[in-house]
Amino acid sequence: MDYLGVSERQLAKALERMLTDGKYELAASLLESSGGRFAGSDSVAKAERRIYLKLMEQFQNTDPFKFILYSARAREKTPQMAPGK
């Protein structure tokens, strides 16, 4: 459903503004609430990838669970840990 009535272009612009302002979690929330309505959009897909890469960067040293979650959403592989001896 489209409760906001925004176009693909408007959504992409809003996501870019949130990225510029460092509002990565807010941007991710907006993406999730859009329900994949613009899944075929290149501009939204590029913004989505940038958002999740920024979230990975933000949480890489503080929250391994968020790092793994966001890396999966960015379609990035996480480094494997060597087994302990």
C-alpha positions in Angstrom: 0.0 0.0 0.0 1.1 3.5 -0.6 0.1 5.6 2.3 2.4 8.5 1.6 1.6 8.9 -2.1 5.2 9.7 -3.1 6.8 9.0 -6.4 10.0 7.0 -6.9 11.8 10.2 -7.5 10.5 11.8 -4.3 11.5 8.7 -2.2 15.0 8.6 -3.7 15.5 12.3 -3.0 14.3 11.9 0.6 16.6 9.0 1.1 19.5 11.0 -0.3 18.8 13.9 2.0 18.7 11.5 5.0 22.0 10.0 3.9 23.5 13.5 3.7 22.2 14.3 7.2 23.6 11.1 8.6 20.1 9.8 9.4 20.9 6.2 8.3 18.5 4.4 10.6 15.6 6.7 9.7 16.4 6.1 6.0 16.4 2.4 6.5 13.1 2.6 8.3 11.6 4.6 5.4 12.9 1.9 3.0 11.3 -0.9 5.0 8.0 1.0 5.3 7.9 1.5 1.5 7.4 -2.3 1.3 9.5 -2.8 -1.8 7.1 -0.6 -3.8 10.0 0.7 -5.9 12.1 -2.6 -5.9 12.9 -2.2 -9.6 14.2 1.4 -9.2 17.9 1.9 -9.8 18.0 5.1 -7.8 16.2 3.6 -4.8 18.4 0.5 -5.0 21.6 2.6 -5.0 20.4 4.6 -2.0 19.5 1.4 -0.2 22.9 0.0 -0.7 24.6 3.2 0.5 22.3 3.3 3.6 23.2 -0.2 4.7 26.9 0.3 4.0 26.8 3.4 6.2 25.0 1.5 8.9 27.6 -1.3 8.7 30.3 1.3 9.1 28.5 2.9 12.0 28.1 -0.4 13.9 31.2 -2.3 12.9 33.0 -1.8 16.2 30.1 -1.5 18.6 27.3 -4.0 17.7 28.2 -7.1 15.8 24.6 -8.2 15.5 23.6 -5.0 13.7 26.7 -5.2 11.6 25.8 -8.7 10.4 22.1 -7.7 9.8 23.0 -4.6 7.8 25.7 -6.4 5.8 23.1 -9.0 4.8 20.8 -6.2 3.7 23.7 -4.5 1.7 24.4 -7.9 0.2 28.0 -7.8 1.6 29.8 -10.8 2.8 31.1 -10.6 6.4 34.6 -11.9 7.0 34.8 -15.4 8.5 36.5 -15.8 11.9 39.2 -18.3 12.2 38.4 -21.1 14.6 40.2 -20.7 17.9 42.9 -23.1 19.0 
